[in-house]
């Protein structure tokens, strides 16, 4: 839809619920990026360490269902040799306010 039009409308049960550009709708309603990783099972510790360092993935022995929280990277599916990760979109004003807080 992004390439074919300048605005997108979303209908639910026959009623128009929202309309806007794709970037507006993604910013307002999107939950971030989905990352699908396929790997050799021996690489799992290195991959989890990388995700923790770069995207603040928190390890949780309770499993992926308990990792979900607002503005946190989370494991959506965990299969042998495959992970599906949700990486949130950071809001510009949230990033700048945290940078200003660290300057104080």
N, CA, C and O atoms as a Tinker XYZ file with bonds, in Angstrom:
   416  protein
     1  N      0.821000   -1.188000    0.000000    73     2
     2  CA     0.000000    0.000000    0.000000    64     1     3
     3  C      0.868000    1.257000    0.000000    63     2     4     5
     4  O      0.479000    2.272000   -0.578000    81     3
     5  N      2.034000    1.204000    0.637000    73     3     6
     6  CA     2.886000    2.385000    0.725000    64     5     7
     7  C      3.283000    2.922000   -0.642000    63     6     8     9
     8  O      3.352000    4.136000   -0.834000    81     7
     9  N      3.543000    2.036000   -1.587000    73     7    10
    10  CA     3.997000    2.457000   -2.908000    64     9    11
    11  C      2.852000    2.895000   -3.807000    63    10    12    13
    12  O      3.077000    3.634000   -4.766000    81    11
    13  N      1.646000    2.465000   -3.524000    73    11    14
    14  CA     0.522000    2.730000   -4.412000    64    13    15
    15  C     -0.311000    3.950000   -4.032000    63    14    16    17
    16  O     -1.065000    4.453000   -4.865000    81    15
    17  N     -0.198000    4.431000   -2.819000    73    15    18
    18  CA    -1.051000    5.549000   -2.408000    64    17    19
    19  C     -0.341000    6.431000   -1.386000    63    18    20    21
    20  O      0.672000    6.045000   -0.803000    81    19
    21  N     -0.898000    7.623000   -1.185000    73    19    22
    22  CA    -0.303000    8.540000   -0.217000    64    21    23
    23  C     -0.986000    8.464000    1.145000    63    22    24    25
    24  O     -0.404000    8.862000    2.154000    81    23
    25  N     -2.226000    7.952000    1.179000    73    23    26
    26  CA    -2.930000    7.788000    2.449000    64    25    27
    27  C     -3.562000    6.407000    2.504000    63    26    28    29
    28  O     -3.942000    5.842000    1.478000    81    27
    29  N     -3.669000    5.867000    3.721000    73    27    30
    30  CA    -4.233000    4.541000    3.945000    64    29    31
    31  C     -5.387000    4.682000    4.931000    63    30    32    33
    32  O     -5.276000    5.382000    5.937000    81    31
    33  N     -6.495000    4.009000    4.630000    73    31    34
    34  CA    -7.620000    3.967000    5.549000    64    33    35
    35  C     -7.777000    2.548000    6.074000    63    34    36    37
    36  O     -7.601000    1.582000    5.332000    81    35
    37  N     -8.105000    2.424000    7.346000    73    35    38
    38  CA    -8.302000    1.106000    7.958000    64    37    39
    39  C     -9.753000    1.019000    8.421000    63    38    40    41
    40  O    -10.235000    1.852000    9.188000    81    39
    41  N    -10.436000   -0.024000    7.926000    73    39    42
    42  CA   -11.840000   -0.242000    8.269000    64    41    43
    43  C    -11.960000   -1.455000    9.191000    63    42    44    45
    44  O    -11.275000   -2.462000    9.010000    81    43
    45  N    -12.839000   -1.339000   10.176000    73    43    46
    46  CA   -13.141000   -2.435000   11.091000    64    45    47
    47  C    -14.661000   -2.568000   11.147000    63    46    48    49
    48  O    -15.369000   -1.608000   11.452000    81    47
    49  N    -15.152000   -3.774000   10.847000    73    47    50
    50  CA   -16.604000   -4.030000   10.841000    64    49    51
    51  C    -17.368000   -3.013000    9.995000    63    50    52    53
    52  O    -18.439000   -2.550000   10.385000    81    51
    53  N    -16.807000   -2.669000    8.835000    73    51    54
    54  CA   -17.485000   -1.772000    7.916000    64    53    55
    55  C    -17.410000   -0.301000    8.247000    63    54    56    57
    56  O    -18.049000    0.506000    7.572000    81    55
    57  N    -16.653000    0.080000    9.262000    73    55    58
    58  CA   -16.528000    1.490000    9.649000    64    57    59
    59  C    -15.075000    1.926000    9.523000    63    58    60    61
    60  O    -14.161000    1.204000    9.922000    81    59
    61  N    -14.873000    3.116000    8.962000    73    59    62
    62  CA   -13.535000    3.674000    8.842000    64    61    63
    63  C    -13.050000    4.067000   10.232000    63    62    64    65
    64  O    -13.656000    4.918000   10.883000    81    63
    65  N    -11.959000    3.452000   10.691000    73    63    66
    66  CA   -11.457000    3.692000   12.052000    64    65    67
    67  C    -10.293000    4.675000   12.092000    63    66    68    69
    68  O    -10.152000    5.419000   13.062000    81    67
    69  N     -9.452000    4.694000   11.049000    73    67    70
    70  CA    -8.352000    5.644000   11.012000    64    69    71
    71  C     -7.905000    5.827000    9.569000    63    70    72    73
    72  O     -8.116000    4.961000    8.720000    81    71
    73  N     -7.281000    6.974000    9.310000    73    71    74
    74  CA    -6.789000    7.285000    7.982000    64    73    75
    75  C     -5.550000    8.151000    8.147000    63    74    76    77
    76  O     -5.486000    8.986000    9.049000    81    75
    77  N     -4.579000    7.953000    7.286000    73    75    78
    78  CA    -3.357000    8.754000    7.348000    64    77    79
    79  C     -2.284000    8.190000    6.450000    63    78    80    81
    80  O     -2.489000    7.182000    5.773000    81    79
    81  N     -1.140000    8.841000    6.445000    73    79    82
    82  CA    -0.012000    8.338000    5.674000    64    81    83
    83  C      0.523000    7.087000    6.356000    63    82    84    85
    84  O      0.251000    6.850000    7.533000    81    83
    85  N      1.276000    6.293000    5.621000    73    83    86
    86  CA     1.807000    5.063000    6.218000    64    85    87
    87  C      2.735000    5.384000    7.385000    63    86    88    89
    88  O      2.715000    4.676000    8.392000    81    87
    89  N      3.547000    6.432000    7.275000    73    87    90
    90  CA     4.459000    6.774000    8.378000    64    89    91
    91  C      3.682000    7.241000    9.612000    63    90    92    93
    92  O      4.065000    6.915000   10.735000    81    91
    93  N      2.595000    8.000000    9.418000    73    91    94
    94  CA     1.775000    8.430000   10.541000    64    93    95
    95  C      1.148000    7.236000   11.250000    63    94    96    97
    96  O      1.181000    7.151000   12.478000    81    95
    97  N      0.574000    6.306000   10.472000    73    95    98
    98  CA    -0.076000    5.141000   11.064000    64    97    99
    99  C      0.934000    4.243000   11.783000    63    98   100   101
   100  O      0.642000    3.706000   12.851000    81    99
   101  N      2.121000    4.084000   11.194000    73    99   102
   102  CA     3.152000    3.271000   11.849000    64   101   103
   103  C      3.592000    3.899000   13.161000    63   102   104   105
   104  O      3.773000    3.196000   14.154000    81   103
   105  N      3.767000    5.232000   13.175000    73   103   106
   106  CA     4.210000    5.905000   14.400000    64   105   107
   107  C      3.141000    5.847000   15.484000    63   106   108   109
   108  O      3.446000    5.643000   16.659000    81   107
   109  N      1.886000    6.027000   15.082000    73   107   110
   110  CA     0.800000    6.060000   16.064000    64   109   111
   111  C      0.414000    4.685000   16.579000    63   110   112   113
   112  O      0.150000    4.523000   17.770000    81   111
   113  N      0.376000    3.680000   15.687000    73   111   114
   114  CA    -0.156000    2.379000   16.073000    64   113   115
   115  C      0.856000    1.239000   16.012000    63   114   116   117
   116  O      0.586000    0.152000   16.523000    81   115
   117  N      2.006000    1.466000   15.400000    73   115   118
   118  CA     2.983000    0.393000   15.224000    64   117   119
   119  C      3.643000   -0.012000   16.528000    63   118   120   121
   120  O      3.765000    0.790000   17.454000    81   119
   121  N      4.063000   -1.254000   16.590000    73   119   122
   122  CA     4.724000   -1.761000   17.790000    64   121   123
   123  C      6.205000   -1.985000   17.554000    63   122   124   125
   124  O      6.897000   -2.457000   18.456000    81   123
   125  N      6.709000   -1.667000   16.390000    73   123   126
   126  CA     8.130000   -1.805000   16.138000    64   125   127
   127  C      8.444000   -2.748000   15.006000    63   126   128   129
   128  O      7.584000   -3.079000   14.190000    81   127
   129  N      9.672000   -3.169000   14.970000    73   127   130
   130  CA    10.162000   -4.051000   13.928000    64   129   131
   131  C     10.110000   -5.496000   14.397000    63   130   132   133
   132  O     10.301000   -5.788000   15.577000    81   131
   133  N      9.847000   -6.394000   13.456000    73   131   134
   134  CA     9.909000   -7.822000   13.741000    64   133   135
   135  C     11.167000   -8.360000   13.086000    63   134   136   137
   136  O     11.384000   -8.150000   11.893000    81   135
   137  N     11.992000   -9.048000   13.848000    73   135   138
   138  CA    13.244000   -9.607000   13.366000    64   137   139
   139  C     13.163000  -11.124000   13.469000    63   138   140   141
   140  O     12.965000  -11.669000   14.554000    81   139
   141  N     13.317000  -11.804000   12.333000    73   139   142
   142  CA    13.341000  -13.265000   12.294000    64   141   143
   143  C     14.783000  -13.685000   12.110000    63   142   144   145
   144  O     15.432000  -13.294000   11.140000    81   143
   145  N     15.285000  -14.481000   13.039000    73   143   146
   146  CA    16.680000  -14.930000   12.978000    64   145   147
   147  C     16.727000  -16.449000   12.908000    63   146   148   149
   148  O     16.139000  -17.135000   13.745000    81   147
   149  N     17.428000  -16.970000   11.909000    73   147   150
   150  CA    17.710000  -18.402000   11.802000    64   149   151
   151  C     19.195000  -18.592000   12.078000    63   150   152   153
   152  O     20.019000  -17.826000   11.578000    81   151
   153  N     19.548000  -19.604000   12.868000    73   151   154
   154  CA    20.941000  -19.770000   13.271000    64   153   155
   155  C     21.192000  -21.207000   13.690000    63   154   156   157
   156  O     20.259000  -21.971000   13.940000    81   155
   157  N     22.479000  -21.564000   13.763000    73   155   158
   158  CA    22.856000  -22.850000   14.341000    64   157   159
   159  C     22.645000  -22.759000   15.844000    63   158   160   161
   160  O     22.983000  -21.747000   16.457000    81   159
   161  N     22.100000  -23.787000   16.433000    73   159   162
   162  CA    21.768000  -23.774000   17.856000    64   161   163
   163  C     22.993000  -23.470000   18.730000    63   162   164   165
   164  O     22.853000  -22.903000   19.814000    81   163
   165  N     24.194000  -23.847000   18.262000    73   163   166
   166  CA    25.410000  -23.560000   19.041000    64   165   167
   167  C     25.655000  -22.059000   19.160000    63   166   168   169
   168  O     26.357000  -21.627000   20.074000    81   167
   169  N     25.092000  -21.252000   18.255000    73   167   170
   170  CA    25.290000  -19.795000   18.258000    64   169   171
   171  C     24.332000  -19.068000   19.198000    63   170   172   173
   172  O     24.484000  -17.866000   19.417000    81   171
   173  N     23.362000  -19.766000   19.752000    73   171   174
   174  CA    22.329000  -19.125000   20.579000    64   173   175
   175  C     22.895000  -18.221000   21.677000    63   174   176   177
   176  O     22.428000  -17.089000   21.802000    81   175
   177  N     23.877000  -18.654000   22.482000    73   175   178
   178  CA    24.387000  -17.748000   23.533000    64   177   179
   179  C     24.950000  -16.447000   22.963000    63   178   180   181
   180  O     24.729000  -15.380000   23.535000    81   179
   181  N     25.674000  -16.520000   21.844000    73   179   182
   182  CA    26.238000  -15.313000   21.236000    64   181   183
   183  C     25.142000  -14.402000   20.695000    63   182   184   185
   184  O     25.237000  -13.180000   20.812000    81   183
   185  N     24.107000  -14.984000   20.107000    73   183   186
   186  CA    23.003000  -14.196000   19.564000    64   185   187
   187  C     22.246000  -13.496000   20.685000    63   186   188   189
   188  O     21.921000  -12.315000   20.567000    81   187
   189  N     21.964000  -14.206000   21.761000    73   187   190
   190  CA    21.261000  -13.597000   22.890000    64   189   191
   191  C     22.096000  -12.489000   23.532000    63   190   192   193
   192  O     21.552000  -11.470000   23.957000    81   191
   193  N     23.400000  -12.684000   23.604000    73   191   194
   194  CA    24.277000  -11.635000   24.145000    64   193   195
   195  C     24.243000  -10.399000   23.246000    63   194   196   197
   196  O     24.151000   -9.275000   23.740000    81   195
   197  N     24.318000  -10.602000   21.917000    73   195   198
   198  CA    24.255000   -9.490000   20.974000    64   197   199
   199  C     22.936000   -8.730000   21.121000    63   198   200   201
   200  O     22.935000   -7.501000   21.183000    81   199
   201  N     21.818000   -9.451000   21.176000    73   199   202
   202  CA    20.515000   -8.808000   21.317000    64   201   203
   203  C     20.397000   -8.051000   22.636000    63   202   204   205
   204  O     19.770000   -6.994000   22.692000    81   203
   205  N     20.992000   -8.584000   23.688000    73   203   206
   206  CA    20.972000   -7.906000   24.990000    64   205   207
   207  C     21.765000   -6.609000   24.944000    63   206   208   209
   208  O     21.329000   -5.592000   25.485000    81   207
   209  N     22.931000   -6.641000   24.297000    73   207   210
   210  CA    23.792000   -5.460000   24.234000    64   209   211
   211  C     23.233000   -4.385000   23.307000    63   210   212   213
   212  O     23.241000   -3.205000   23.658000    81   211
   213  N     22.751000   -4.772000   22.139000    73   211   214
   214  CA    22.331000   -3.800000   21.129000    64   213   215
   215  C     20.888000   -3.336000   21.285000    63   214   216   217
   216  O     20.572000   -2.187000   20.977000    81   215
   217  N     20.010000   -4.217000   21.762000    73   215   218
   218  CA    18.585000   -3.899000   21.793000    64   217   219
   219  C     17.974000   -4.043000   23.181000    63   218   220   221
   220  O     16.753000   -3.978000   23.324000    81   219
   221  N     18.798000   -4.237000   24.202000    73   219   222
   222  CA    18.343000   -4.315000   25.599000    64   221   223
   223  C     17.359000   -5.446000   25.842000    63   222   224   225
   224  O     16.425000   -5.304000   26.632000    81   223
   225  N     17.569000   -6.581000   25.157000    73   223   226
   226  CA    16.754000   -7.761000   25.400000    64   225   227
   227  C     17.069000   -8.284000   26.790000    63   226   228   229
   228  O     18.232000   -8.493000   27.135000    81   227
   229  N     16.053000   -8.491000   27.570000    73   227   230
   230  CA    16.234000   -9.005000   28.927000    64   229   231
   231  C     16.049000  -10.501000   28.937000    63   230   232   233
   232  O     15.041000  -10.995000   28.433000    81   231
   233  N     16.987000  -11.236000   29.495000    73   231   234
   234  CA    16.829000  -12.679000   29.642000    64   233   235
   235  C     15.900000  -12.936000   30.807000    63   234   236   237
   236  O     15.972000  -12.276000   31.844000    81   235
   237  N     15.021000  -13.913000   30.614000    73   235   238
   238  CA    14.038000  -14.236000   31.643000    64   237   239
   239  C     13.839000  -15.737000   31.657000    63   238   240   241
   240  O     13.451000  -16.325000   30.647000    81   239
   241  N     14.097000  -16.350000   32.774000    73   239   242
   242  CA    13.952000  -17.801000   32.855000    64   241   243
   243  C     12.493000  -18.231000   32.790000    63   242   244   245
   244  O     12.203000  -19.407000   32.570000    81   243
   245  N     11.564000  -17.282000   32.982000    73   243   246
   246  CA    10.146000  -17.624000   32.924000    64   245   247
   247  C      9.664000  -17.831000   31.492000    63   246   248   249
   248  O      8.580000  -18.375000   31.282000    81   247
   249  N     10.441000  -17.411000   30.517000    73   247   250
   250  CA    10.056000  -17.626000   29.120000    64   249   251
   251  C      9.587000  -16.356000   28.450000    63   250   252   253
   252  O      9.384000  -15.333000   29.103000    81   251
   253  N      9.414000  -16.428000   27.130000    73   251   254
   254  CA     9.093000  -15.254000   26.351000    64   253   255
   255  C      7.767000  -14.588000   26.703000    63   254   256   257
   256  O      7.632000  -13.376000   26.536000    81   255
   257  N      6.796000  -15.341000   27.180000    73   255   258
   258  CA     5.493000  -14.758000   27.480000    64   257   259
   259  C      5.581000  -13.719000   28.589000    63   258   260   261
   260  O      4.753000  -12.810000   28.652000    81   259
   261  N      6.568000  -13.843000   29.460000    73   259   262
   262  CA     6.693000  -12.931000   30.587000    64   261   263
   263  C      7.664000  -11.797000   30.317000    63   262   264   265
   264  O      7.921000  -10.982000   31.202000    81   263
   265  N      8.216000  -11.730000   29.091000    73   263   266
   266  CA     9.178000  -10.683000   28.783000    64   265   267
   267  C      8.516000   -9.429000   28.230000    63   266   268   269
   268  O      9.156000   -8.378000   28.179000    81   267
   269  N      7.255000   -9.505000   27.813000    73   267   270
   270  CA     6.598000   -8.380000   27.169000    64   269   271
   271  C      6.431000   -7.229000   28.146000    63   270   272   273
   272  O      5.948000   -7.410000   29.263000    81   271
   273  N      6.835000   -6.047000   27.711000    73   271   274
   274  CA     6.573000   -4.835000   28.449000    64   273   275
   275  C      6.711000   -3.664000   27.496000    63   274   276   277
   276  O      7.257000   -3.807000   26.402000    81   275
   277  N      6.227000   -2.528000   27.901000    73   275   278
   278  CA     6.205000   -1.368000   27.026000    64   277   279
   279  C      7.627000   -0.909000   26.718000    63   278   280   281
   280  O      8.466000   -0.815000   27.614000    81   279
   281  N      7.891000   -0.624000   25.437000    73   279   282
   282  CA     9.169000   -0.101000   24.957000    64   281   283
   283  C     10.359000   -0.991000   25.285000    63   282   284   285
   284  O     11.456000   -0.489000   25.529000    81   283
   285  N     10.162000   -2.283000   25.295000    73   283   286
   286  CA    11.262000   -3.225000   25.525000    64   285   287
   287  C     11.310000   -4.211000   24.375000    63   286   288   289
   288  O     10.280000   -4.608000   23.831000    81   287
   289  N     12.519000   -4.598000   24.015000    73   287   290
   290  CA    12.696000   -5.647000   23.028000    64   289   291
   291  C     12.253000   -6.951000   23.662000    63   290   292   293
   292  O     12.572000   -7.229000   24.818000    81   291
   293  N     11.510000   -7.757000   22.897000    73   291   294
   294  CA    11.003000   -8.995000   23.461000    64   293   295
   295  C     11.084000  -10.130000   22.455000    63   294   296   297
   296  O     11.041000   -9.914000   21.244000    81   295
   297  N     11.203000  -11.337000   22.978000    73   295   298
   298  CA    11.160000  -12.541000   22.157000    64   297   299
   299  C      9.686000  -12.895000   21.967000    63   298   300   301
   300  O      8.956000  -13.111000   22.934000    81   299
   301  N      9.260000  -12.951000   20.694000    73   299   302
   302  CA     7.877000  -13.294000   20.384000    64   301   303
   303  C      7.729000  -14.809000   20.263000    63   302   304   305
   304  O      6.789000  -15.390000   20.805000    81   303
   305  N      8.660000  -15.448000   19.551000    73   303   306
   306  CA     8.669000  -16.907000   19.388000    64   305   307
   307  C     10.087000  -17.403000   19.571000    63   306   308   309
   308  O     11.041000  -16.778000   19.108000    81   307
   309  N     10.219000  -18.525000   20.244000    73   307   310
   310  CA    11.528000  -19.114000   20.517000    64   309   311
   311  C     11.486000  -20.580000   20.101000    63   310   312   313
   312  O     10.907000  -21.419000   20.791000    81   311
   313  N     12.113000  -20.874000   18.957000    73   311   314
   314  CA    12.193000  -22.230000   18.445000    64   313   315
   315  C     13.651000  -22.640000   18.395000    63   314   316   317
   316  O     14.522000  -21.770000   18.370000    81   315
   317  N     13.953000  -23.932000   18.379000    73   315   318
   318  CA    15.353000  -24.353000   18.196000    64   317   319
   319  C     15.871000  -23.837000   16.849000    63   318   320   321
   320  O     15.316000  -24.151000   15.796000    81   319
   321  N     16.937000  -23.044000   16.901000    73   319   322
   322  CA    17.544000  -22.507000   15.687000    64   321   323
   323  C     16.819000  -21.325000   15.081000    63   322   324   325
   324  O     17.162000  -20.894000   13.981000    81   323
   325  N     15.811000  -20.782000   15.781000    73   323   326
   326  CA    15.077000  -19.637000   15.234000    64   325   327
   327  C     14.480000  -18.807000   16.369000    63   326   328   329
   328  O     13.911000  -19.340000   17.322000    81   327
   329  N     14.625000  -17.491000   16.240000    73   327   330
   330  CA    13.991000  -16.555000   17.164000    64   329   331
   331  C     13.222000  -15.522000   16.354000    63   330   332   333
   332  O     13.657000  -15.114000   15.277000    81   331
   333  N     12.083000  -15.105000   16.877000    73   331   334
   334  CA    11.372000  -13.956000   16.335000    64   333   335
   335  C     11.355000  -12.917000   17.446000    63   334   336   337
   336  O     10.856000  -13.166000   18.543000    81   335
   337  N     11.910000  -11.747000   17.141000    73   335   338
   338  CA    12.109000  -10.688000   18.126000    64   337   339
   339  C     11.303000   -9.461000   17.706000    63   338   340   341
   340  O     11.273000   -9.122000   16.523000    81   339
   341  N     10.652000   -8.792000   18.657000    73   339   342
   342  CA    10.013000   -7.500000   18.396000    64   341   343
   343  C     10.908000   -6.422000   18.987000    63   342   344   345
   344  O     11.203000   -6.425000   20.182000    81   343
   345  N     11.341000   -5.491000   18.123000    73   343   346
   346  CA    12.187000   -4.374000   18.548000    64   345   347
   347  C     11.346000   -3.111000   18.446000    63   346   348   349
   348  O     10.900000   -2.764000   17.353000    81   347
   349  N     11.115000   -2.413000   19.558000    73   347   350
   350  CA    10.226000   -1.248000   19.526000    64   349   351
   351  C     10.857000   -0.073000   18.783000    63   350   352   353
   352  O     12.079000    0.036000   18.675000    81   351
   353  N      9.990000    0.801000   18.277000    73   351   354
   354  CA    10.433000    2.048000   17.678000    64   353   355
   355  C     10.580000    3.049000   18.804000    63   354   356   357
   356  O      9.639000    3.277000   19.565000    81   355
   357  N     11.750000    3.647000   18.915000    73   355   358
   358  CA    11.966000    4.643000   19.955000    64   357   359
   359  C     11.457000    5.988000   19.475000    63   358   360   361
   360  O     11.789000    6.424000   18.373000    81   359
   361  N     10.662000    6.638000   20.286000    73   359   362
   362  CA    10.144000    7.961000   19.961000    64   361   363
   363  C     11.261000    8.993000   20.107000    63   362   364   365
   364  O     12.076000    8.893000   21.024000    81   363
   365  N     11.305000    9.976000   19.218000    73   363   366
   366  CA    12.363000   10.979000   19.233000    64   365   367
   367  C     12.373000   11.772000   20.530000    63   366   368   369
   368  O     13.439000   11.992000   21.105000    81   367
   369  N     11.210000   12.207000   21.003000    73   367   370
   370  CA    11.173000   13.004000   22.219000    64   369   371
   371  C     11.554000   12.182000   23.444000    63   370   372   373
   372  O     12.120000   12.731000   24.389000    81   371
   373  N     11.263000   10.885000   23.457000    73   371   374
   374  CA    11.653000   10.028000   24.587000    64   373   375
   375  C     13.154000    9.846000   24.616000    63   374   376   377
   376  O     13.757000    9.842000   25.689000    81   375
   377  N     13.774000    9.695000   23.442000    73   375   378
   378  CA    15.219000    9.521000   23.374000    64   377   379
   379  C     15.926000   10.800000   23.787000    63   378   380   381
   380  O     16.938000   10.743000   24.485000    81   379
   381  N     15.411000   11.964000   23.367000    73   379   382
   382  CA    16.068000   13.218000   23.717000    64   381   383
   383  C     15.888000   13.547000   25.188000    63   382   384   385
   384  O     16.799000   14.100000   25.805000    81   383
   385  N     14.716000   13.215000   25.780000    73   383   386
   386  CA    14.518000   13.501000   27.194000    64   385   387
   387  C     15.404000   12.621000   28.068000    63   386   388   389
   388  O     15.873000   13.071000   29.113000    81   387
   389  N     15.643000   11.367000   27.659000    73   387   390
   390  CA    16.531000   10.519000   28.441000    64   389   391
   391  C     17.969000   10.994000   28.294000    63   390   392   393
   392  O     18.755000   10.866000   29.233000    81   391
   393  N     18.331000   11.541000   27.134000    73   391   394
   394  CA    19.684000   12.073000   26.937000    64   393   395
   395  C     19.861000   13.322000   27.800000    63   394   396   397
   396  O     20.923000   13.525000   28.387000    81   395
   397  N     18.820000   14.164000   27.878000    73   395   398
   398  CA    18.903000   15.358000   28.708000    64   397   399
   399  C     18.983000   14.991000   30.186000    63   398   400   401
   400  O     19.674000   15.668000   30.947000    81   399
   401  N     18.303000   13.953000   30.598000    73   399   402
   402  CA    18.343000   13.521000   31.992000    64   401   403
   403  C     19.725000   13.019000   32.375000    63   402   404   405
   404  O     20.162000   13.199000   33.512000    81   403
   405  N     20.409000   12.395000   31.437000    73   403   406
   406  CA    21.743000   11.885000   31.750000    64   405   407
   407  C     22.774000   12.993000   31.801000    63   406   408   409
   408  O     23.832000   12.826000   32.408000    81   407
   409  N     22.478000   14.149000   31.159000    73   407   410
   410  CA    23.400000   15.286000   31.191000    64   409   411
   411  C     23.360000   15.999000   32.536000    63   410   412   413
   412  O     24.335000   16.654000   32.904000    81   411
   413  N     22.259000   15.892000   33.285000    73   411   414
   414  CA    22.111000   16.614000   34.545000    64   413   415
   415  C     22.981000   16.042000   35.623000    63   414   416
   416  O     22.974000   16.538000   36.749000    81   415
